[in-house]
Amino acid sequence: MLSKKHRLRSAAGFSATVRSGARSGRRNVVLYAVVRPGESSTGNSRYGFIVSKAVGNAAVRNLVKRRLRAIAAEHLANMDTGYDIVLRALPASADASWSELSADTLRGLDKACTQAARKAASSGRKGSCDA
């Protein structure tokens, strides 16, 4: 499980990330990433997860959510800037294997973080992501 400092918990945080964050869509997930303003290069990245009823029943949704949390926890060691990241599971994620979901998530995360860093650099903020 992700610690509190690595979780995106407020509705405002989710909304801001989804609305103004860089977006990367894959077959199984859509990722949104934004560099948090005022964060240093050692800031904690925070993750939020959206798994709707379209993915499946409660058992399937919880399985997908646990897998996404585990993938995010593995990736935390490589993250070097304070990002807010929202992972939205698509219905295809219910049938995806661990390796497919992991590969889609990491590729999407790399692209979304790169775009977010570019956006932040153009607005005067620093950011980088090594996925």
Sine and cosine of phi, psi and omega as CSV:
sin_phi,cos_phi,sin_psi,cos_psi,sin_omega,cos_omega
0.00,0.00,0.55,-0.84,0.03,-1.00
-0.98,0.19,0.63,-0.77,0.04,-1.00
-0.95,0.32,0.25,-0.97,-0.05,-1.00
-0.84,0.54,-0.61,0.79,-0.05,-1.00
-0.94,0.34,-0.24,0.97,0.01,-1.00
-0.96,-0.27,0.16,0.99,-0.01,-1.00
-0.94,-0.34,0.68,-0.73,0.13,-0.99
-1.00,-0.03,0.91,-0.42,-0.20,-0.98
-0.89,-0.46,-0.39,0.92,-0.09,-1.00
-1.00,0.01,0.52,-0.85,0.04,-1.00
-0.89,0.46,-0.59,0.81,0.02,-1.00
-0.90,0.43,-0.62,0.79,0.04,-1.00
-0.91,0.42,-0.68,0.74,0.05,-1.00
-0.88,0.47,-0.75,0.66,-0.04,-1.00
-0.87,0.49,-0.72,0.70,-0.02,-1.00
-0.89,0.45,-0.65,0.76,-0.01,-1.00
-0.93,0.37,-0.71,0.71,-0.03,-1.00
-0.94,0.35,-0.63,0.78,-0.06,-1.00
-0.97,0.24,-0.67,0.75,-0.11,-0.99
-0.93,-0.36,-0.05,1.00,-0.05,-1.00
-0.99,0.15,0.31,-0.95,0.10,-1.00
-0.95,0.30,0.65,-0.76,-0.10,-0.99
-0.91,-0.41,0.66,-0.75,0.08,-1.00
-0.67,-0.74,0.89,-0.46,-0.02,-1.00
-0.98,-0.20,0.65,-0.76,0.06,-1.00
-0.77,-0.64,0.00,-1.00,-0.02,-1.00
-0.91,0.42,-0.63,0.77,-0.11,-0.99
-0.97,-0.23,-0.40,0.92,-0.07,-1.00
-0.59,-0.81,0.39,-0.92,0.19,-0.98
-0.86,-0.51,0.76,-0.65,-0.04,-1.00
-0.90,-0.43,0.63,-0.78,0.08,-1.00
-0.83,-0.56,0.71,-0.70,-0.01,-1.00
-0.66,-0.75,0.61,-0.79,0.08,-1.00
-0.58,-0.81,0.62,-0.78,0.09,-1.00
-0.98,0.19,0.81,-0.59,0.00,-1.00
-0.94,0.35,0.73,-0.68,0.02,-1.00
-0.91,0.41,0.66,-0.76,0.06,-1.00
0.99,0.16,0.11,0.99,0.00,-1.00
-1.00,0.01,0.64,-0.77,0.06,-1.00
-0.99,0.14,0.06,-1.00,-0.02,-1.00
-0.94,0.35,-0.13,0.99,0.05,-1.00
-0.95,-0.33,0.21,0.98,-0.02,-1.00
-0.90,0.43,0.40,-0.92,0.02,-1.00
-0.98,0.17,0.73,-0.68,0.12,-0.99
-0.99,0.12,0.62,-0.78,-0.02,-1.00
-0.88,-0.47,0.64,-0.76,-0.03,-1.00
-0.90,-0.44,0.61,-0.79,0.13,-0.99
-0.78,-0.63,0.47,-0.88,-0.08,-1.00
-0.77,-0.63,0.69,-0.73,0.07,-1.00
-0.83,-0.56,0.89,-0.46,0.04,-1.00
-0.75,-0.66,0.97,-0.23,-0.09,-1.00
-0.99,0.10,0.14,-0.99,0.01,-1.00
-0.91,0.40,-0.29,0.96,0.05,-1.00
-0.91,0.42,-0.38,0.93,0.00,-1.00
-0.94,0.33,-0.60,0.80,0.00,-1.00
0.39,-0.92,-0.22,-0.98,0.01,-1.00
-0.96,0.29,0.00,-1.00,-0.11,-0.99
-0.86,0.52,-0.64,0.76,-0.02,-1.00
-0.90,0.43,-0.66,0.75,0.01,-1.00
-0.93,0.37,-0.68,0.73,0.01,-1.00
-0.88,0.48,-0.68,0.73,0.01,-1.00
-0.92,0.40,-0.60,0.80,0.06,-1.00
-0.88,0.47,-0.73,0.68,0.00,-1.00
-0.89,0.47,-0.68,0.73,-0.01,-1.00
-0.90,0.44,-0.66,0.75,0.05,-1.00
-0.89,0.46,-0.66,0.75,0.03,-1.00
-0.90,0.45,-0.70,0.72,0.01,-1.00
-0.90,0.43,-0.64,0.77,0.05,-1.00
-0.89,0.45,-0.66,0.75,0.01,-1.00
-0.91,0.42,-0.65,0.76,0.04,-1.00
-0.89,0.45,-0.69,0.72,0.02,-1.00
-0.90,0.44,-0.66,0.75,0.00,-1.00
-0.90,0.44,-0.63,0.77,0.05,-1.00
-0.90,0.43,-0.57,0.82,-0.08,-1.00
-0.99,0.16,-0.29,0.96,-0.05,-1.00
-0.83,0.56,-0.56,0.83,-0.02,-1.00
-0.90,0.43,-0.47,0.88,-0.04,-1.00
-1.00,0.00,-0.18,0.98,-0.07,-1.00
-0.99,0.12,0.80,-0.61,-0.05,-1.00
-0.86,-0.51,0.18,0.98,0.06,-1.00
-0.63,-0.78,0.42,-0.91,-0.01,-1.00
-0.96,0.29,0.99,-0.16,0.05,-1.00
-0.95,-0.32,0.46,-0.89,0.29,-0.96
-0.96,-0.30,0.81,-0.58,-0.08,-1.00
-0.77,-0.63,0.77,-0.63,0.08,-1.00
-0.91,-0.42,0.79,-0.61,0.06,-1.00
-0.95,-0.32,0.87,-0.50,0.02,-1.00
-0.95,-0.32,0.88,-0.47,-0.01,-1.00
-0.98,0.21,0.70,-0.72,0.08,-1.00
-0.99,-0.12,0.33,-0.94,-0.03,-1.00
-0.81,0.58,-0.50,0.86,0.01,-1.00
-0.90,0.43,-0.36,0.93,-0.02,-1.00
-0.92,0.39,-0.36,0.93,0.01,-1.00
-0.91,0.42,-0.55,0.84,-0.03,-1.00
-0.99,-0.17,-0.03,1.00,-0.06,-1.00
-0.97,0.23,0.58,-0.81,0.10,-0.99
-0.98,0.22,0.20,-0.98,0.02,-1.00
-0.84,0.54,-0.71,0.71,-0.06,-1.00
-0.92,0.39,-0.62,0.79,0.04,-1.00
-0.91,0.41,-0.72,0.69,-0.01,-1.00
-0.90,0.44,-0.66,0.75,0.01,-1.00
-0.90,0.43,-0.72,0.69,-0.01,-1.00
-0.89,0.45,-0.71,0.70,0.02,-1.00
-0.88,0.48,-0.69,0.72,-0.04,-1.00
-0.91,0.42,-0.72,0.69,-0.04,-1.00
-0.93,0.37,-0.63,0.78,0.06,-1.00
-0.90,0.43,-0.69,0.72,0.03,-1.00
-0.91,0.42,-0.63,0.78,0.02,-1.00
-0.90,0.43,-0.67,0.74,0.03,-1.00
-0.87,0.50,-0.73,0.69,-0.02,-1.00
-0.92,0.39,-0.71,0.70,-0.02,-1.00
-0.90,0.44,-0.67,0.75,0.01,-1.00
-0.92,0.39,-0.62,0.78,0.04,-1.00
-0.89,0.46,-0.70,0.71,0.03,-1.00
-0.91,0.42,-0.65,0.76,0.01,-1.00
-0.90,0.43,-0.64,0.77,0.02,-1.00
-0.91,0.42,-0.63,0.77,0.05,-1.00
-0.89,0.46,-0.70,0.71,0.03,-1.00
-0.87,0.49,-0.70,0.72,-0.02,-1.00
-0.91,0.41,-0.62,0.78,0.00,-1.00
-0.91,0.41,-0.60,0.80,0.00,-1.00
-0.95,0.32,-0.39,0.92,0.04,-1.00
-0.99,-0.15,0.07,1.00,0.08,-1.00
0.99,-0.12,0.07,1.00,0.02,-1.00
-0.97,-0.23,0.41,-0.91,0.02,-1.00
-0.99,-0.15,0.46,-0.89,0.09,-1.00
-0.04,-1.00,0.54,-0.84,0.09,-1.00
-0.43,-0.90,0.40,-0.92,-0.01,-1.00
-0.62,-0.78,0.76,-0.65,0.07,-1.00
-0.92,-0.40,0.97,-0.23,-0.02,-1.00
-0.99,-0.15,0.00,0.00,0.00,0.00
